[in-house]
Amino acid sequence: MALSKLMRGMTRDGSARVLVIDSTEIVRSAAAVHHTSPTATAALGRLLTAASMLGSMMGEKTDSLTVGINGDGAAGKMIAVADYYGNVRGYMENPAVDPPVCGDGKLDVGGAVGRGVLYVIRSEGQGEPQTGMIALKSGEIAEDIAAYYAESEQIPTVCALGVLVDRDRTCRAAGGVLIQLLPFPAEQTVAKLEENARKLTNVSSMIDSGMTPHQIMESVMDGIAYDPFDEIDVEYLCTCSRERMERGLLSLGEKQVQDLLSEQLAEGKPDALTATCRFCNAEYTYTRAELDAGFRKMKEQQTAQENLSPADQSGVS
């Protein structure tokens, strides 16, 4: 299985960190799973590309990051979830959206997304997830990501994202660059980064021309001393499982599940429920007997918890 490549580095004077990704295989996998139109491939591909880079900046292996867009355009809601390793999964409400191209011949991602909000959710450790949100600036995603960090987290950020869709409607190339200033950056380094950032007019074309993440980083860091940290493999990776999907069904409550099973029987269908993962379209089917057993187990666990003494519940003897 082909994997995407993500490279991470930092300026030697500690002024900024930089990430470069060739996300072509991630976007190809997402397009195959969701059967996206060319515009949908570009929109979802950009969001997945950004999320992969942002997720790889999380601090702990159990952390995760969600980037979502709620726009009023035909694309509907979009979401991408990344882990600490930069692996990512996502979906969009209307993968068939495909408005006419713009006057310059480019895919109209902004038109498909429309107006609305971009939000970022960080899940770190055992605490409550941290959420930030801004109004969309353009719906083109890269500009919105940069604006989010500047407005919500006060981190000056340059973000460039690109997805090149071929004539056969497949992803030909995709990639992204993220530059973030760190506290107290050197003015000379900032000026040079701004100058170099003007070269990032079409990241997907750079990938399509054969440039590697390392070569793109060399271009971004031209004239700036920097240290590459690593280059890691990242992929479109769903974390669904039979157990996790069952917990989702049981969370609906016993009455609603029984009502759904009754509807199945009334329509002449099997006495079972099928749950479909929205990220990878995997299907999991559960019979009435399996669901009944799940509810019994939940009740037994609840009863056992209620019967514990306060000291047992707190772990204090």
N, C-alpha and C positions, 0 to 999 in steps of 0.2 A: 504493500500500500504506500503510495506516494504521500509525503508529508510536507507541510509548509515550514518555512524557516524564519525564525525571529532572532534578530541580533540586538544586543543591549550594550550600551557604552556610556561613558561620562567624560566630560572635558577634564583635562588634567588639573586645571585650577579649581575644580569643583563648582563651576558656574552653572552647568546644565547637564542634564541627562538626555540621551537620545536613544530612540528605538526605531529599528527598521524591520519591516516584515515583508516577505514574499508570501502572500496569503492565497495564491492561486488555487492550491489544492483544497483549502478550506472552503473557498467560494464554490468551486466545482462540486464538492460534496453537498453543500447546502442546496445548490441549484438542482442536483439530482434528487435529493430527498423531497424538496418542496415543489418541483416542477415549475420553476419560476419563469416568467416572461423576461425578456432582456432588461427592461427597466427595473423589474423586481429583483433580478440578479444583481444589478448595480446597487440598488438601495440596500438590500439585505447584506450584500457582500461588503459594502463600506462599513455598515454597523458591526458586522462580525470582525472585520479587520481591526477596527478601533478597539473593540472589546478585548480582543486577544492581547493587544499591546498593553492596555490598561490593567487587565487581570494579572499580567506578568509582573506588575509593580507591587502587588499585594505583599504583605509582610510574612504571613504564615502559610504553611502548606494546606491548612484547612479553610483558608479564606476564599471567598468568591466575590465576584463583582457582576452586577447586572446593569446594562445600559438599555434604556427603553425609549421609544418615541411614540407619543400619542398625538397623531396629526389628524386633521380633518380631510386630508386628501384620500383618493381612492385606494391607496396602499393600506390604509387602516393602521392598526397598532402593530408595532415592530418591537422585538425584544432580542437581546443577545446576552448570554450568560457565560462568563469566563472563569476559569479556575486560576490558582496561583501559578500553574505551569504554562498558562497562555492557551490552553485548550478551550474551545468555545463551541457553543451550540445556540441555535436561535430559530425564530419563526416569524412570519408576518401574516396578518389577517387576510390579505388578498394577494396571493402570489401571482395572480393572472393580470394584475394591473399593468397597463402598457400604453400610456398616453403618447400622442404624437411627439416626435423629436423636436428639440428646440431649433431656433433659426440657424444656429451654428452647426447643426447636425448631431449634437450631443443628446444623450438620453436625458429626459426631463425628470430627474430624480426629485428635485424640489417640488415640481408640480404634482408628482405622485404622492409625496409626503404631505404637502400642504402646510397649514399653520397649526400650531399646537405647542406641546412642551417636550423637552428632553429631560429625562431623569436618570440619576445614577444611584444605585443601592450597593453599599458595601456591607457584606456579612463577615464580621471578624470575631472569632472566638465565641464566647457564650453570651455576649452582650446583645442588646437590641441592634438590628441593622441600622446603618446610618444612610439617610436619604437626602439627596440634593436635587433641585429642579430649576430649570430656566425656561423661558419662552424660546421657541425655535427662532433662529435668526434667518435661515434661508431654506432649511429642509434638505440642504445638500450634504449634511451630516458632518463633514470635516470642520466647517466653520462653526457648526453648533457645538461640537466637542470642545474646540478651542475656547469658545465663548463661555461654556459651562465652567471650565477650570479658571478662567479669568474672573468670572462674576461670582461663582459659588464658593470657590476655594482660594481665590486670590493668587493663583499660580499662572504667571504668563506662559502661554502654551502656543506652539505652532503645530498644526495637524494637517497632514496632506494624505488623502485617501483616493484610490483609483481602482476602478474595475473596468476592464476592456472586454466587451462582449463581441464575439466573432460573428460572422455572417450566418453560421449554422446555429446561432443562439446559445452557444456554449461560452463559458468563461475562458477567454484567451490568456489573460494575465490579470493579476490583482496584487495590490500591495499598499503599504502605508508607511508614513514617517511621523514620529511624534517627538517633539523637542520641548522640554520643560525647564524653565530657569529654576535654579535652587537659590536659597537665601543668600543675599549679598553677592550677586554675580559681578564679575569684572566688566567694566564698561566696554573695554576693547573686545572682549569675547562676545558680548551681547551684540555689538555692532557688526562683528564678522558673521555671527549666526544669522542676523537679519539679512545681511548681504547674500549669504549662501542659500537662505530659505527661498529666495526668489527663483532659484533653479528648480524648485519642486512644483513645477507647473503641471506635470503629468507623470505621476509615479507609475501608473500601470504601463505606460509606454516605455519607461526605463526598465521595468521588469520584462516586458515583451522583447526588448532589444537584447536581452541576455544578461543584463546587469544583476549581480548578486546583492544580497543585503549588505555585505561587506563593501562592495564597490559603491553602493549608494551612500553608505555612511561615510566613506572616504570623500565623496562629493559634498555631502552636508557639512563635514568637518574640515573642509579644505582651508588650510592656513591656521588651523586650531589644533593644538596638542590635545590628544584625547587617548583614552584607554578603552579598548573593547573589552567588555566583561565576558561575554559568552555568546554562542549561537546555539539556539535550542530548537528542537523539532516540536511543532505544534500542529494540532489537527482539529477537525470538526468531530467532537466527541460527545455523545449523549450518555447521560448517567442513569437513564431509566432502568428499572428492574421489575420483575414480577411482584416482589415484596413491596416496593415503593408505590407501584400503581394500585395494589390492593389497599394499602393504607389510604390512598386518595379516595377510593370508592367507599371505604368504611367511614371516612370522615363526613360523608353525606348524611349519615344517620340511618338507623335501621329502618325507620318508616319509609323514608324516601327510596332506599334500596329495594325494599319489598314492593313498593308501588311500581318501580321500574321493572322489576321481575314480572309482576302481574301484567303489565302492559305488553311485555314480550310474549307471554303465553296467550293473551287475548288476540295478538296479531299472528298467532300460529308459529311463533319463532321459538328457538330452544330456551329452556328455563335457565338462562345464564346471561351475564352482562359482559360486554367487551369494552375495554378502555383502550384508547389510542393515544400514544405519546405525541404531543404536538411538536416535539423537537425532531423526532426521527421517524414518526409514523408507525412505529412498532405497535402491534396489537396484542393485548393480553386478555384472555377470556376466563371468567370465573363462574363456576356453577353455583346454584342456590346453596348446595351443601357446603361448598367452600366458603361462601360469604356468611352463612349461618355460623360456621365454625369460627370465623374471624370475629363475629360479634360476641360469641360466647367467650372467647379468649379475652376480649376487651373488658367484658363484664367481670370476669374472674380477676383480672389484673386490678381493676378499679376497686373490687371488694377487698382484695388483699391489701391495697394501699390504705383503704379506709380503716382496716382493722389494726394497722400499725399504731403503736403508741407514739405520742409526740416525740419522745426521745429517739425512737427508731426512725421516724420520718426525717429528723434533723441529723441523724448519724451520731448523736451524742449518747454515751452510755452513762 
